[in-house]
Amino acid sequence: MNPKLLSHHAENLAYRSELKQRKKIVVKVGSSSLLHAETGRMDYRQIDMLTRELSNIKNGGREVILVSSGATAVGREVIHFDRRDPMDDSRITFKQACAAIGQARLMMIYQKFFSDYNQIAGQVLMTKNTVTNVLSNYNIRNTFAELLRLGVVPIVNENDSVATYEYSVGDNDHLSAMVCSLVGADLLILLSDIEGLYTDDPRRSSNAEFIEYVDNLTEEMLQMGKGSTGSESGTGGMSTKLSAAQIATKSGCDMVIASSRDLHILDDIMEGKNVGTLFRSRKDPDFDLREYIEATMD
Ligand code: GLU
């Protein structure tokens, strides 16, 4: 292992055990984690495991928010759209219609599974405007606070049916980091089909080394993720995860990137086990989410 990574190992292990104390957890799950890769259809075993793990974390005395992708992908499945036909799929209105269909279906499924575990789930749909508009920003904070006070699990997604280019956040990595900043979460877990951060793309380079701990996100690291590709059904690659890490850590929230292959990993993370890549929170007292979004997202 390279000396820089090695020097962080002890620090990582010490800091990991502090995650047990985290109280307000945002978990983001990507479309690829909820669907069968071969067919694009729902993977109920994953949804069952996800809702069970989250319910358990909540029953342990924590507040939990789920940011779930999948609206468009589920909508496509509901109307039996053949993914090999690119004609419709390139039209924005078609995608927005799919999102309208799929978001409702997705919530129906989440409601069902969460109620099996005795939890109430509520839907929160946002766009970039929800954060940048002063009044909406104020309202959404209050809504989250009230939902959590009522013991509800908020399930968040972008409002894809109305968010066109200029209003859209575009990916749920950013969206979940924004939610963390709005609600004052202390831990963000990004679940996807990748295990965490590597020094290089592990699919292309055999020298790529796994990074288990990021003490301080540097400009060099942000550049490292540029150009990385996302999975087939989601929009987030490593680049969006790294810039989400910037929002989360500056807002005073730790962040872990982890693989959703076995969702018991959620429990492992909460137990302080050394899994995934941990970005340590570095609260910046001058960080203002609204200003940051205005300045960095066009
Ligand atoms: N909001 C999109 C959806 O639910 C997903 C965005 C993402 O994949 O990051 O379909």
Residues whose N, C-alpha, C, O or C-beta is under 5 A from the ligand:
A	BS01	LIG	S68 S69 G70 A71 T72 A73 N157 E158 D160 G170 D171 N172 D173 S233 G234 T235 G236
